[in-house]
Amino acid sequence: MAKLALTLVIIGALNWLLVGLFEWDLVSAILGGDSHRESSAISRIIYTIVGICGIYCVRFYADTRYSAR
């Protein structure tokens, strides 16, 4: 579960990088919708899943196995 969550968070971060640098939303481009207007229902579901994974990954701050050594 942790690897899946981290993978989705990384994909989400890369998508935000594309939005920030080029004003281009990869998820909306693939699944339909417009990043400046309404996104498709599937895009919104993907964004929600990535957001939930981000919240899940907050727990890694408290886990000593993942802290810097």
PDB file of N, CA, C, O and CB in Angstrom:
ATOM      1  N   MET A   1       0.830  -1.201   0.000  1.00  0.00           N
ATOM      2  CA  MET A   1       0.000   0.000   0.000  1.00  0.00           C
ATOM      3  C   MET A   1       0.871   1.260   0.000  1.00  0.00           C
ATOM      4  O   MET A   1       0.556   2.235  -0.682  1.00  0.00           O
ATOM      5  CB  MET A   1      -0.942   0.001   1.219  1.00  0.00           C
ATOM      6  N   ALA A   2       1.964   1.235   0.766  1.00  0.00           N
ATOM      7  CA  ALA A   2       2.826   2.408   0.856  1.00  0.00           C
ATOM      8  C   ALA A   2       3.473   2.726  -0.492  1.00  0.00           C
ATOM      9  O   ALA A   2       3.553   3.892  -0.877  1.00  0.00           O
ATOM     10  CB  ALA A   2       3.903   2.191   1.919  1.00  0.00           C
ATOM     11  N   LYS A   3       3.930   1.709  -1.205  1.00  0.00           N
ATOM     12  CA  LYS A   3       4.562   1.957  -2.507  1.00  0.00           C
ATOM     13  C   LYS A   3       3.563   2.514  -3.515  1.00  0.00           C
ATOM     14  O   LYS A   3       3.898   3.397  -4.305  1.00  0.00           O
ATOM     15  CB  LYS A   3       5.183   0.668  -3.052  1.00  0.00           C
ATOM     16  N   LEU A   4       2.346   2.003  -3.486  1.00  0.00           N
ATOM     17  CA  LEU A   4       1.308   2.519  -4.383  1.00  0.00           C
ATOM     18  C   LEU A   4       1.013   3.985  -4.062  1.00  0.00           C
ATOM     19  O   LEU A   4       0.914   4.819  -4.962  1.00  0.00           O
ATOM     20  CB  LEU A   4       0.015   1.672  -4.267  1.00  0.00           C
ATOM     21  N   ALA A   5       0.876   4.283  -2.780  1.00  0.00           N
ATOM     22  CA  ALA A   5       0.597   5.662  -2.376  1.00  0.00           C
ATOM     23  C   ALA A   5       1.737   6.584  -2.784  1.00  0.00           C
ATOM     24  O   ALA A   5       1.491   7.668  -3.312  1.00  0.00           O
ATOM     25  CB  ALA A   5       0.367   5.745  -0.861  1.00  0.00           C
ATOM     26  N   LEU A   6       2.972   6.175  -2.550  1.00  0.00           N
ATOM     27  CA  LEU A   6       4.111   7.003  -2.933  1.00  0.00           C
ATOM     28  C   LEU A   6       4.181   7.186  -4.446  1.00  0.00           C
ATOM     29  O   LEU A   6       4.498   8.276  -4.922  1.00  0.00           O
ATOM     30  CB  LEU A   6       5.410   6.386  -2.420  1.00  0.00           C
ATOM     31  N   THR A   7       3.894   6.147  -5.196  1.00  0.00           N
ATOM     32  CA  THR A   7       3.905   6.241  -6.654  1.00  0.00           C
ATOM     33  C   THR A   7       2.883   7.255  -7.136  1.00  0.00           C
ATOM     34  O   THR A   7       3.183   8.079  -8.001  1.00  0.00           O
ATOM     35  CB  THR A   7       3.629   4.875  -7.284  1.00  0.00           C
ATOM     36  N   LEU A   8       1.672   7.202  -6.582  1.00  0.00           N
ATOM     37  CA  LEU A   8       0.632   8.147  -6.992  1.00  0.00           C
ATOM     38  C   LEU A   8       0.969   9.573  -6.573  1.00  0.00           C
ATOM     39  O   LEU A   8       0.660  10.521  -7.296  1.00  0.00           O
ATOM     40  CB  LEU A   8      -0.714   7.739  -6.402  1.00  0.00           C
ATOM     41  N   VAL A   9       1.594   9.731  -5.424  1.00  0.00           N
ATOM     42  CA  VAL A   9       1.998  11.068  -4.984  1.00  0.00           C
ATOM     43  C   VAL A   9       3.080  11.617  -5.918  1.00  0.00           C
ATOM     44  O   VAL A   9       3.054  12.800  -6.256  1.00  0.00           O
ATOM     45  CB  VAL A   9       2.511  11.032  -3.515  1.00  0.00           C
ATOM     46  N   ILE A  10       4.016  10.787  -6.334  1.00  0.00           N
ATOM     47  CA  ILE A  10       5.055  11.220  -7.258  1.00  0.00           C
ATOM     48  C   ILE A  10       4.446  11.607  -8.609  1.00  0.00           C
ATOM     49  O   ILE A  10       4.819  12.626  -9.190  1.00  0.00           O
ATOM     50  CB  ILE A  10       6.107  10.110  -7.440  1.00  0.00           C
ATOM     51  N   ILE A  11       3.518  10.802  -9.102  1.00  0.00           N
ATOM     52  CA  ILE A  11       2.842  11.127 -10.363  1.00  0.00           C
ATOM     53  C   ILE A  11       2.096  12.454 -10.221  1.00  0.00           C
ATOM     54  O   ILE A  11       2.130  13.291 -11.123  1.00  0.00           O
ATOM     55  CB  ILE A  11       1.861   9.989 -10.774  1.00  0.00           C
ATOM     56  N   GLY A  12       1.432  12.637  -9.103  1.00  0.00           N
ATOM     57  CA  GLY A  12       0.732  13.898  -8.853  1.00  0.00           C
ATOM     58  C   GLY A  12       1.685  15.077  -8.807  1.00  0.00           C
ATOM     59  O   GLY A  12       1.381  16.146  -9.336  1.00  0.00           O
ATOM     60  N   ALA A  13       2.834  14.889  -8.179  1.00  0.00           N
ATOM     61  CA  ALA A  13       3.824  15.960  -8.104  1.00  0.00           C
ATOM     62  C   ALA A  13       4.361  16.309  -9.490  1.00  0.00           C
ATOM     63  O   ALA A  13       4.547  17.483  -9.808  1.00  0.00           O
ATOM     64  CB  ALA A  13       4.976  15.557  -7.178  1.00  0.00           C
ATOM     65  N   LEU A  14       4.607  15.295 -10.311  1.00  0.00           N
ATOM     66  CA  LEU A  14       5.074  15.548 -11.673  1.00  0.00           C
ATOM     67  C   LEU A  14       4.007  16.274 -12.491  1.00  0.00           C
ATOM     68  O   LEU A  14       4.329  17.142 -13.302  1.00  0.00           O
ATOM     69  CB  LEU A  14       5.460  14.229 -12.360  1.00  0.00           C
ATOM     70  N   ASN A  15       2.752  15.923 -12.281  1.00  0.00           N
ATOM     71  CA  ASN A  15       1.668  16.620 -12.964  1.00  0.00           C
ATOM     72  C   ASN A  15       1.637  18.091 -12.546  1.00  0.00           C
ATOM     73  O   ASN A  15       1.466  18.970 -13.391  1.00  0.00           O
ATOM     74  CB  ASN A  15       0.315  15.944 -12.660  1.00  0.00           C
ATOM     75  N   TRP A  16       1.801  18.363 -11.254  1.00  0.00           N
ATOM     76  CA  TRP A  16       1.817  19.752 -10.786  1.00  0.00           C
ATOM     77  C   TRP A  16       3.029  20.499 -11.337  1.00  0.00           C
ATOM     78  O   TRP A  16       2.949  21.698 -11.603  1.00  0.00           O
ATOM     79  CB  TRP A  16       1.820  19.801  -9.248  1.00  0.00           C
ATOM     80  N   LEU A  17       4.142  19.804 -11.507  1.00  0.00           N
ATOM     81  CA  LEU A  17       5.316  20.422 -12.129  1.00  0.00           C
ATOM     82  C   LEU A  17       4.986  20.870 -13.550  1.00  0.00           C
ATOM     83  O   LEU A  17       5.332  21.981 -13.953  1.00  0.00           O
ATOM     84  CB  LEU A  17       6.510  19.439 -12.139  1.00  0.00           C
ATOM     85  N   LEU A  18       4.316  20.001 -14.306  1.00  0.00           N
ATOM     86  CA  LEU A  18       3.912  20.354 -15.670  1.00  0.00           C
ATOM     87  C   LEU A  18       2.941  21.536 -15.676  1.00  0.00           C
ATOM     88  O   LEU A  18       3.028  22.413 -16.535  1.00  0.00           O
ATOM     89  CB  LEU A  18       3.269  19.145 -16.364  1.00  0.00           C
ATOM     90  N   VAL A  19       2.031  21.552 -14.726  1.00  0.00           N
ATOM     91  CA  VAL A  19       1.076  22.664 -14.633  1.00  0.00           C
ATOM     92  C   VAL A  19       1.827  23.952 -14.301  1.00  0.00           C
ATOM     93  O   VAL A  19       1.568  25.002 -14.889  1.00  0.00           O
ATOM     94  CB  VAL A  19      -0.018  22.373 -13.556  1.00  0.00           C
ATOM     95  N   GLY A  20       2.752  23.860 -13.360  1.00  0.00           N
ATOM     96  CA  GLY A  20       3.494  25.051 -12.943  1.00  0.00           C
ATOM     97  C   GLY A  20       4.417  25.604 -14.015  1.00  0.00           C
ATOM     98  O   GLY A  20       4.505  26.820 -14.186  1.00  0.00           O
ATOM     99  N   LEU A  21       5.103  24.738 -14.735  1.00  0.00           N
ATOM    100  CA  LEU A  21       6.074  25.188 -15.732  1.00  0.00           C
ATOM    101  C   LEU A  21       5.451  25.518 -17.073  1.00  0.00           C
ATOM    102  O   LEU A  21       5.831  26.496 -17.717  1.00  0.00           O
ATOM    103  CB  LEU A  21       7.121  24.144 -15.923  1.00  0.00           C
ATOM    104  N   PHE A  22       4.490  24.701 -17.498  1.00  0.00           N
ATOM    105  CA  PHE A  22       3.979  24.820 -18.855  1.00  0.00           C
ATOM    106  C   PHE A  22       2.481  25.090 -18.947  1.00  0.00           C
ATOM    107  O   PHE A  22       1.927  25.190 -20.042  1.00  0.00           O
ATOM    108  CB  PHE A  22       4.291  23.584 -19.598  1.00  0.00           C
ATOM    109  N   GLU A  23       1.823  25.208 -17.778  1.00  0.00           N
ATOM    110  CA  GLU A  23       0.366  25.372 -17.735  1.00  0.00           C
ATOM    111  C   GLU A  23      -0.339  24.272 -18.520  1.00  0.00           C
ATOM    112  O   GLU A  23      -1.311  24.525 -19.232  1.00  0.00           O
ATOM    113  CB  GLU A  23      -0.034  26.745 -18.288  1.00  0.00           C
ATOM    114  N   TRP A  24       0.165  23.048 -18.380  1.00  0.00           N
ATOM    115  CA  TRP A  24      -0.392  21.899 -19.088  1.00  0.00           C
ATOM    116  C   TRP A  24      -0.670  20.784 -18.087  1.00  0.00           C
ATOM    117  O   TRP A  24       0.232  20.341 -17.375  1.00  0.00           O
ATOM    118  CB  TRP A  24       0.572  21.409 -20.207  1.00  0.00           C
ATOM    119  N   ASP A  25      -1.903  20.339 -18.037  1.00  0.00           N
ATOM    120  CA  ASP A  25      -2.341  19.316 -17.086  1.00  0.00           C
ATOM    121  C   ASP A  25      -2.393  17.967 -17.801  1.00  0.00           C
ATOM    122  O   ASP A  25      -3.268  17.734 -18.635  1.00  0.00           O
ATOM    123  CB  ASP A  25      -3.735  19.675 -16.473  1.00  0.00           C
ATOM    124  N   LEU A  26      -1.458  17.085 -17.472  1.00  0.00           N
ATOM    125  CA  LEU A  26      -1.358  15.785 -18.118  1.00  0.00           C
ATOM    126  C   LEU A  26      -2.601  14.934 -17.880  1.00  0.00           C
ATOM    127  O   LEU A  26      -3.088  14.280 -18.802  1.00  0.00           O
ATOM    128  CB  LEU A  26      -0.128  15.052 -17.621  1.00  0.00           C
ATOM    129  N   VAL A  27      -3.115  14.937 -16.657  1.00  0.00           N
ATOM    130  CA  VAL A  27      -4.286  14.118 -16.332  1.00  0.00           C
ATOM    131  C   VAL A  27      -5.487  14.563 -17.158  1.00  0.00           C
ATOM    132  O   VAL A  27      -6.190  13.731 -17.732  1.00  0.00           O
ATOM    133  CB  VAL A  27      -4.611  14.203 -14.824  1.00  0.00           C
ATOM    134  N   SER A  28      -5.723  15.854 -17.221  1.00  0.00           N
ATOM    135  CA  SER A  28      -6.847  16.353 -18.025  1.00  0.00           C
ATOM    136  C   SER A  28      -6.626  16.083 -19.502  1.00  0.00           C
ATOM    137  O   SER A  28      -7.576  15.794 -20.229  1.00  0.00           O
ATOM    138  CB  SER A  28      -7.050  17.853 -17.796  1.00  0.00           C
ATOM    139  N   ALA A  29      -5.388  16.174 -19.950  1.00  0.00           N
ATOM    140  CA  ALA A  29      -5.096  15.913 -21.363  1.00  0.00           C
ATOM    141  C   ALA A  29      -5.381  14.457 -21.725  1.00  0.00           C
ATOM    142  O   ALA A  29      -5.884  14.167 -22.811  1.00  0.00           O
ATOM    143  CB  ALA A  29      -3.633  16.255 -21.678  1.00  0.00           C
ATOM    144  N   ILE A  30      -5.058  13.551 -20.815  1.00  0.00           N
ATOM    145  CA  ILE A  30      -5.272  12.122 -21.082  1.00  0.00           C
ATOM    146  C   ILE A  30      -6.747  11.742 -20.938  1.00  0.00           C
ATOM    147  O   ILE A  30      -7.283  10.996 -21.757  1.00  0.00           O
ATOM    148  CB  ILE A  30      -4.418  11.269 -20.132  1.00  0.00           C
ATOM    149  N   LEU A  31      -7.393  12.252 -19.903  1.00  0.00           N
ATOM    150  CA  LEU A  31      -8.740  11.797 -19.564  1.00  0.00           C
ATOM    151  C   LEU A  31      -9.847  12.740 -20.011  1.00  0.00           C
ATOM    152  O   LEU A  31     -11.023  12.476 -19.758  1.00  0.00           O
ATOM    153  CB  LEU A  31      -8.838  11.597 -18.097  1.00  0.00           C
ATOM    154  N   GLY A  32      -9.498  13.800 -20.649  1.00  0.00           N
ATOM    155  CA  GLY A  32     -10.508  14.746 -21.103  1.00  0.00           C
ATOM    156  C   GLY A  32     -10.728  15.848 -20.094  1.00  0.00           C
ATOM    157  O   GLY A  32     -10.401  15.707 -18.915  1.00  0.00           O
ATOM    158  N   GLY A  33     -11.270  16.918 -20.556  1.00  0.00           N
ATOM    159  CA  GLY A  33     -11.505  18.059 -19.696  1.00  0.00           C
ATOM    160  C   GLY A  33     -10.494  19.146 -19.980  1.00  0.00           C
ATOM    161  O   GLY A  33      -9.564  18.953 -20.764  1.00  0.00           O
ATOM    162  N   ASP A  34     -10.672  20.279 -19.349  1.00  0.00           N
ATOM    163  CA  ASP A  34      -9.817  21.430 -19.542  1.00  0.00           C
ATOM    164  C   ASP A  34      -9.376  21.910 -18.174  1.00  0.00           C
ATOM    165  O   ASP A  34     -10.206  22.127 -17.291  1.00  0.00           O
ATOM    166  CB  ASP A  34     -10.541  22.555 -20.335  1.00  0.00           C
ATOM    167  N   SER A  35      -8.069  22.079 -17.991  1.00  0.00           N
ATOM    168  CA  SER A  35      -7.558  22.456 -16.674  1.00  0.00           C
ATOM    169  C   SER A  35      -8.017  23.849 -16.264  1.00  0.00           C
ATOM    170  O   SER A  35      -7.990  24.174 -15.077  1.00  0.00           O
ATOM    171  CB  SER A  35      -6.039  22.390 -16.662  1.00  0.00           C
ATOM    172  N   HIS A  36      -8.440  24.688 -17.223  1.00  0.00           N
ATOM    173  CA  HIS A  36      -8.868  26.040 -16.884  1.00  0.00           C
ATOM    174  C   HIS A  36     -10.373  26.124 -16.670  1.00  0.00           C
ATOM    175  O   HIS A  36     -10.873  27.120 -16.148  1.00  0.00           O
ATOM    176  CB  HIS A  36      -8.449  27.007 -17.972  1.00  0.00           C
ATOM    177  N   ARG A  37     -11.078  25.105 -17.060  1.00  0.00           N
ATOM    178  CA  ARG A  37     -12.538  25.085 -16.884  1.00  0.00           C
ATOM    179  C   ARG A  37     -12.902  23.858 -16.080  1.00  0.00           C
ATOM    180  O   ARG A  37     -12.313  23.598 -15.031  1.00  0.00           O
ATOM    181  CB  ARG A  37     -13.287  25.090 -18.259  1.00  0.00           C
ATOM    182  N   GLU A  38     -13.857  23.115 -16.560  1.00  0.00           N
ATOM    183  CA  GLU A  38     -14.310  21.911 -15.864  1.00  0.00           C
ATOM    184  C   GLU A  38     -13.460  20.721 -16.272  1.00  0.00           C
ATOM    185  O   GLU A  38     -13.157  20.540 -17.451  1.00  0.00           O
ATOM    186  CB  GLU A  38     -15.795  21.634 -16.158  1.00  0.00           C
ATOM    187  N   SER A  39     -13.079  19.915 -15.299  1.00  0.00           N
ATOM    188  CA  SER A  39     -12.379  18.678 -15.612  1.00  0.00           C
ATOM    189  C   SER A  39     -13.398  17.544 -15.663  1.00  0.00           C
ATOM    190  O   SER A  39     -14.502  17.655 -15.130  1.00  0.00           O
ATOM    191  CB  SER A  39     -11.261  18.381 -14.565  1.00  0.00           C
ATOM    192  N   SER A  40     -13.005  16.460 -16.312  1.00  0.00           N
ATOM    193  CA  SER A  40     -13.913  15.325 -16.414  1.00  0.00           C
ATOM    194  C   SER A  40     -14.076  14.674 -15.051  1.00  0.00           C
ATOM    195  O   SER A  40     -13.269  14.889 -14.147  1.00  0.00           O
ATOM    196  CB  SER A  40     -13.400  14.303 -17.446  1.00  0.00           C
ATOM    197  N   ALA A  41     -15.103  13.894 -14.914  1.00  0.00           N
ATOM    198  CA  ALA A  41     -15.357  13.194 -13.642  1.00  0.00           C
ATOM    199  C   ALA A  41     -14.208  12.242 -13.322  1.00  0.00           C
ATOM    200  O   ALA A  41     -13.817  12.105 -12.163  1.00  0.00           O
ATOM    201  CB  ALA A  41     -16.697  12.413 -13.702  1.00  0.00           C
ATOM    202  N   ILE A  42     -13.669  11.583 -14.348  1.00  0.00           N
ATOM    203  CA  ILE A  42     -12.556  10.650 -14.121  1.00  0.00           C
ATOM    204  C   ILE A  42     -11.326  11.415 -13.629  1.00  0.00           C
ATOM    205  O   ILE A  42     -10.631  10.945 -12.728  1.00  0.00           O
ATOM    206  CB  ILE A  42     -12.221   9.862 -15.422  1.00  0.00           C
ATOM    207  N   SER A  43     -11.047  12.585 -14.209  1.00  0.00           N
ATOM    208  CA  SER A  43      -9.921  13.404 -13.754  1.00  0.00           C
ATOM    209  C   SER A  43     -10.090  13.778 -12.291  1.00  0.00           C
ATOM    210  O   SER A  43      -9.134  13.718 -11.517  1.00  0.00           O
ATOM    211  CB  SER A  43      -9.789  14.671 -14.613  1.00  0.00           C
ATOM    212  N   ARG A  44     -11.292  14.162 -11.913  1.00  0.00           N
ATOM    213  CA  ARG A  44     -11.543  14.539 -10.517  1.00  0.00           C
ATOM    214  C   ARG A  44     -11.342  13.354  -9.585  1.00  0.00           C
ATOM    215  O   ARG A  44     -10.845  13.518  -8.471  1.00  0.00           O
ATOM    216  CB  ARG A  44     -12.964  15.094 -10.357  1.00  0.00           C
ATOM    217  N   ILE A  45     -11.724  12.161 -10.031  1.00  0.00           N
ATOM    218  CA  ILE A  45     -11.512  10.960  -9.222  1.00  0.00           C
ATOM    219  C   ILE A  45     -10.014  10.709  -9.049  1.00  0.00           C
ATOM    220  O   ILE A  45      -9.556  10.391  -7.951  1.00  0.00           O
ATOM    221  CB  ILE A  45     -12.200   9.728  -9.873  1.00  0.00           C
ATOM    222  N   ILE A  46      -9.253  10.851 -10.135  1.00  0.00           N
ATOM    223  CA  ILE A  46      -7.797  10.659 -10.066  1.00  0.00           C
ATOM    224  C   ILE A  46      -7.185  11.667  -9.093  1.00  0.00           C
ATOM    225  O   ILE A  46      -6.370  11.297  -8.247  1.00  0.00           O
ATOM    226  CB  ILE A  46      -7.152  10.807 -11.476  1.00  0.00           C
ATOM    227  N   TYR A  47      -7.577  12.940  -9.210  1.00  0.00           N
ATOM    228  CA  TYR A  47      -7.052  13.965  -8.304  1.00  0.00           C
ATOM    229  C   TYR A  47      -7.394  13.633  -6.855  1.00  0.00           C
ATOM    230  O   TYR A  47      -6.568  13.829  -5.963  1.00  0.00           O
ATOM    231  CB  TYR A  47      -7.611  15.350  -8.674  1.00  0.00           C
ATOM    232  N   THR A  48      -8.586  13.139  -6.618  1.00  0.00           N
ATOM    233  CA  THR A  48      -9.002  12.774  -5.260  1.00  0.00           C
ATOM    234  C   THR A  48      -8.164  11.624  -4.722  1.00  0.00           C
ATOM    235  O   THR A  48      -7.734  11.658  -3.569  1.00  0.00           O
ATOM    236  CB  THR A  48     -10.488  12.394  -5.237  1.00  0.00           C
ATOM    237  N   ILE A  49      -7.929  10.608  -5.542  1.00  0.00           N
ATOM    238  CA  ILE A  49      -7.113   9.466  -5.116  1.00  0.00           C
ATOM    239  C   ILE A  49      -5.692   9.912  -4.796  1.00  0.00           C
ATOM    240  O   ILE A  49      -5.121   9.498  -3.787  1.00  0.00           O
ATOM    241  CB  ILE A  49      -7.094   8.374  -6.205  1.00  0.00           C
ATOM    242  N   VAL A  50      -5.118  10.755  -5.652  1.00  0.00           N
ATOM    243  CA  VAL A  50      -3.760  11.258  -5.412  1.00  0.00           C
ATOM    244  C   VAL A  50      -3.723  12.073  -4.124  1.00  0.00           C
ATOM    245  O   VAL A  50      -2.773  11.960  -3.348  1.00  0.00           O
ATOM    246  CB  VAL A  50      -3.272  12.119  -6.607  1.00  0.00           C
ATOM    247  N   GLY A  51      -4.737  12.885  -3.890  1.00  0.00           N
ATOM    248  CA  GLY A  51      -4.809  13.665  -2.654  1.00  0.00           C
ATOM    249  C   GLY A  51      -4.901  12.792  -1.416  1.00  0.00           C
ATOM    250  O   GLY A  51      -4.251  13.069  -0.408  1.00  0.00           O
ATOM    251  N   ILE A  52      -5.696  11.748  -1.484  1.00  0.00           N
ATOM    252  CA  ILE A  52      -5.809  10.813  -0.360  1.00  0.00           C
ATOM    253  C   ILE A  52      -4.468  10.129  -0.113  1.00  0.00           C
ATOM    254  O   ILE A  52      -4.066   9.934   1.034  1.00  0.00           O
ATOM    255  CB  ILE A  52      -6.914   9.757  -0.630  1.00  0.00           C
ATOM    256  N   CYS A  53      -3.779   9.764  -1.193  1.00  0.00           N
ATOM    257  CA  CYS A  53      -2.452   9.147  -1.042  1.00  0.00           C
ATOM    258  C   CYS A  53      -1.472  10.121  -0.400  1.00  0.00           C
ATOM    259  O   CYS A  53      -0.629   9.721   0.403  1.00  0.00           O
ATOM    260  CB  CYS A  53      -1.911   8.681  -2.409  1.00  0.00           C
ATOM    261  N   GLY A  54      -1.584  11.398  -0.754  1.00  0.00           N
ATOM    262  CA  GLY A  54      -0.733  12.406  -0.122  1.00  0.00           C
ATOM    263  C   GLY A  54      -0.973  12.488   1.374  1.00  0.00           C
ATOM    264  O   GLY A  54      -0.030  12.579   2.159  1.00  0.00           O
ATOM    265  N   ILE A  55      -2.234  12.455   1.762  1.00  0.00           N
ATOM    266  CA  ILE A  55      -2.562  12.463   3.197  1.00  0.00           C
ATOM    267  C   ILE A  55      -2.026  11.200   3.867  1.00  0.00           C
ATOM    268  O   ILE A  55      -1.494  11.262   4.975  1.00  0.00           O
ATOM    269  CB  ILE A  55      -4.098  12.575   3.411  1.00  0.00           C
ATOM    270  N   TYR A  56      -2.163  10.065   3.204  1.00  0.00           N
ATOM    271  CA  TYR A  56      -1.649   8.801   3.727  1.00  0.00           C
ATOM    272  C   TYR A  56      -0.135   8.871   3.919  1.00  0.00           C
ATOM    273  O   TYR A  56       0.389   8.350   4.904  1.00  0.00           O
ATOM    274  CB  TYR A  56      -2.014   7.643   2.783  1.00  0.00           C
ATOM    275  N   CYS A  57       0.565   9.506   2.990  1.00  0.00           N
ATOM    276  CA  CYS A  57       2.033   9.563   3.037  1.00  0.00           C
ATOM    277  C   CYS A  57       2.559  10.467   4.155  1.00  0.00           C
ATOM    278  O   CYS A  57       3.743  10.399   4.487  1.00  0.00           O
ATOM    279  CB  CYS A  57       2.569  10.049   1.704  1.00  0.00           C
ATOM    280  N   VAL A  58       1.716  11.298   4.734  1.00  0.00           N
ATOM    281  CA  VAL A  58       2.132  12.134   5.855  1.00  0.00           C
ATOM    282  C   VAL A  58       2.621  11.259   7.008  1.00  0.00           C
ATOM    283  O   VAL A  58       3.474  11.682   7.790  1.00  0.00           O
ATOM    284  CB  VAL A  58       0.969  13.042   6.320  1.00  0.00           C
ATOM    285  N   ARG A  59       2.096  10.063   7.115  1.00  0.00           N
ATOM    286  CA  ARG A  59       2.492   9.171   8.205  1.00  0.00           C
ATOM    287  C   ARG A  59       3.971   8.803   8.154  1.00  0.00           C
ATOM    288  O   ARG A  59       4.543   8.408   9.170  1.00  0.00           O
ATOM    289  CB  ARG A  59       1.658   7.912   8.166  1.00  0.00           C
ATOM    290  N   PHE A  60       4.593   8.928   6.988  1.00  0.00           N
ATOM    291  CA  PHE A  60       6.006   8.586   6.860  1.00  0.00           C
ATOM    292  C   PHE A  60       6.907   9.535   7.645  1.00  0.00           C
ATOM    293  O   PHE A  60       8.037   9.177   7.977  1.00  0.00           O
ATOM    294  CB  PHE A  60       6.407   8.594   5.401  1.00  0.00           C
ATOM    295  N   TYR A  61       6.422  10.743   7.947  1.00  0.00           N
ATOM    296  CA  TYR A  61       7.198  11.664   8.770  1.00  0.00           C
ATOM    297  C   TYR A  61       7.422  11.110  10.168  1.00  0.00           C
ATOM    298  O   TYR A  61       8.469  11.351  10.769  1.00  0.00           O
ATOM    299  CB  TYR A  61       6.503  13.013   8.852  1.00  0.00           C
ATOM    300  N   ALA A  62       6.463  10.379  10.686  1.00  0.00           N
ATOM    301  CA  ALA A  62       6.558   9.836  12.030  1.00  0.00           C
ATOM    302  C   ALA A  62       7.236   8.467  12.060  1.00  0.00           C
ATOM    303  O   ALA A  62       7.593   7.982  13.133  1.00  0.00           O
ATOM    304  CB  ALA A  62       5.183   9.738  12.638  1.00  0.00           C
ATOM    305  N   ASP A  63       7.415   7.847  10.915  1.00  0.00           N
ATOM    306  CA  ASP A  63       7.990   6.515  10.837  1.00  0.00           C
ATOM    307  C   ASP A  63       9.506   6.619  10.752  1.00  0.00           C
ATOM    308  O   ASP A  63      10.036   7.174   9.789  1.00  0.00           O
ATOM    309  CB  ASP A  63       7.426   5.741   9.627  1.00  0.00           C
ATOM    310  N   THR A  64      10.199   6.099  11.735  1.00  0.00           N
ATOM    311  CA  THR A  64      11.655   6.230  11.797  1.00  0.00           C
ATOM    312  C   THR A  64      12.353   5.449  10.693  1.00  0.00           C
ATOM    313  O   THR A  64      13.507   5.746  10.385  1.00  0.00           O
ATOM    314  CB  THR A  64      12.161   5.765  13.146  1.00  0.00           C
ATOM    315  N   ARG A  65      11.709   4.477  10.095  1.00  0.00           N
ATOM    316  CA  ARG A  65      12.342   3.723   9.003  1.00  0.00           C
ATOM    317  C   ARG A  65      12.580   4.604   7.781  1.00  0.00           C
ATOM    318  O   ARG A  65      13.472   4.316   6.983  1.00  0.00           O
ATOM    319  CB  ARG A  65      11.477   2.519   8.614  1.00  0.00           C
ATOM    320  N   TYR A  66      11.803   5.668   7.621  1.00  0.00           N
ATOM    321  CA  TYR A  66      11.905   6.501   6.437  1.00  0.00           C
ATOM    322  C   TYR A  66      12.633   7.821   6.715  1.00  0.00           C
ATOM    323  O   TYR A  66      12.809   8.628   5.802  1.00  0.00           O
ATOM    324  CB  TYR A  66      10.525   6.780   5.890  1.00  0.00           C
ATOM    325  N   SER A  67      13.051   8.048   7.945  1.00  0.00           N
ATOM    326  CA  SER A  67      13.719   9.304   8.264  1.00  0.00           C
ATOM    327  C   SER A  67      15.167   9.284   7.758  1.00  0.00           C
ATOM    328  O   SER A  67      15.748   8.218   7.552  1.00  0.00           O
ATOM    329  CB  SER A  67      13.683   9.562   9.786  1.00  0.00           C
ATOM    330  N   ALA A  68      15.731  10.465   7.564  1.00  0.00           N
ATOM    331  CA  ALA A  68      17.107  10.575   7.076  1.00  0.00           C
ATOM    332  C   ALA A  68      18.072  10.027   8.124  1.00  0.00           C
ATOM    333  O   ALA A  68      17.903  10.231   9.326  1.00  0.00           O
ATOM    334  CB  ALA A  68      17.455  12.047   6.733  1.00  0.00           C
ATOM    335  N   ARG A  69      19.056   9.349   7.642  1.00  0.00           N
ATOM    336  CA  ARG A  69      20.035   8.755   8.576  1.00  0.00           C
ATOM    337  C   ARG A  69      21.321   9.506   8.522  1.00  0.00           C
ATOM    338  O   ARG A  69      22.267   9.162   9.231  1.00  0.00           O
ATOM    339  CB  ARG A  69      20.284   7.281   8.262  1.00  0.00           C
TER     340      ARG A  69
END
